[in-house]
Amino acid sequence: MKKTHQPLVRIFSAQKLIFSIPALILSIISAQAIELRPETLKAQVAGYKAAFTCSATFNGGKSFEMIKQDELTGIRTDYRKYYNELPDAEIHHGEKYVSAWYHEDMPPRYAIWRAGLGCVQLPTGADLAMRQHVVGPDFASDKKGADQVWPFGDHLPKKSTPEKSTLSPALEKVINDAFTTDKYGDPKVMSAALVTTADDLLIERYKPGYTPHTSQRTWSTAKSIAATVIGVAVEKGLLDVKAPANIPEWSAPGDPRQKITLENLLHMASGLDSTVAGNRTSFVYYGGGLVTDNATGKMLEAKPGSRYKYANNDTMLAIRSLAATLGDTDKMLKFPTEELFRKIGMNNTVAETDWQGNFIMSSQVWTTARDLGRLGILYLNDGQWRGERILPEGWRDYVSRPAPAQPPKYRRDGSLYAGYGAQFWLYPSRFPGMPDDAFSSAGNRGQYMMIVPSRNLVIVRRGYDSADGPRFNIAKFSADILKALEED
């Protein structure tokens, strides 16, 4: 029996073997690792409906028909059966919450909106009365300066319009191809594209019904925002990336997880256990679970820093470390907005939390293409904004430097796999047409913010790619934009 079981154990403990086994076997292992009971799946599907309907309504200003068309289509395949069986979520506009029924003997799933903090899910099984126990006060968004010239505000010079630029016909063609052909992905799911230098917004385009102020969930592009928030804290002298992460749940004497550094977390190299994929944190994302219950409870399965493994938990733990260091919940809740978003004009950006006030900044940030453009410009300027240093000098080089442990260079289908820095993906010259310093955020359903310092350029693409549809080719899209700008 020992010899029979040994290879299966090695599959889970050695990343190289994971990528060498047949794709069919891997898919079976992945499915078994995340298999959930029907009751749990239904509760999560209802939570999905409640959370996305709430955020898209009160953060994004979208109609329910827009939400059904975009946020609630193309979802995880294992959610689709119950999605169709369960009723639509109900929007309570006056009280600013959304409910979604899923079981006759259980309360609906609830998502509650708060000014400045977006929507938060109540835990599964909670009734609406628990709303009073949700941690975190409302605080008003400050949109001062919106009338200033881009990028400090939303006013554009006459040479540009919200729909297109007269500067570059070749650039217009690339953007038009993305919205009308399958050259880079499914054109029907494109929602926004934007190209900007540090000074000039060259072009932007949106799907019908969307404007520059229509926000979407970032999904894992939030991880790059989280790295930026960490960078702000480093600049303020609050954090040291080389030091052990400050996770109170690991404070018992002898806990080996105390050796995990903040840098290990930023590099996706914590060594902690997670599902095979590492990106399935459904109990937090859709179940109303707590970061402090889920992300902190994983065992160590590899030496910290020795293994790359993409994991939402690593990002949530990095932000948890900042919260523990600040030691003040209200101060932490305001930190991303007051110390980053407002300072660089990201006035349509909201970072959401769990019901105890822990940021879920691995995914749950709502923002616009323009605000992502501003974030990219902060990196073009190596962390400075209007003369104020927001990020440490050299932070751009830090997040875009290859981490010691890297993902494989090729996907199972033979396509190129991007490298990894510190919560950013790397697109060097092994990607045709890309310069070595290109790096990008990347999120589910096609959320990208490509930064190319050597070309003084930020490229943003937003979409609603289907979970089982084609992946948007951000490398080819970016390379064609770079080529188009060279031709003009």
Secondary structure, 3 states (H helix, E strand, C coil): CHHHHHHHHHHHHCHHHHCCCCHHHHHHHHHHHCCCCHHHHHHHHHHHHHHHHHHHHHCCCCCHHHHHHCCCCCCCHHHHHHHHHCCCCEEECCCCEEEECCCCCCCCEEEEEECCCEEEECCCCCCHHHHHHCCCCCCCCCCCCCCCECCCCCECCCCECCCCECCCHHHHHHHHHHHHCCCCCCHHHEEEEEEECCCCEEEEEECCCCCCCCCEECCCHHHHHHHHHHHHHHHCCCCCCCCECCCHHHCCCCCHHHHCEHHHHHCCCCCECCCCCCCCCHHHHCCCCCHHHHHHHCCECCCCCCCCCCCHHHHHHHHHHHHHHHCCHHHHHHHHHHHHHHHHCCCCCEECECCCCCECCCCCEEECHHHHHHHHHHHHCCCEECCEECCCCCHHHHHCCCCCCCCCCECCCCCECCEECCCCEECCCCCCCCCCCCEEEEECCCEEEEEEHHHCEEEEEEECCCCCCCCCCHHHHHHHHHHHHHHC
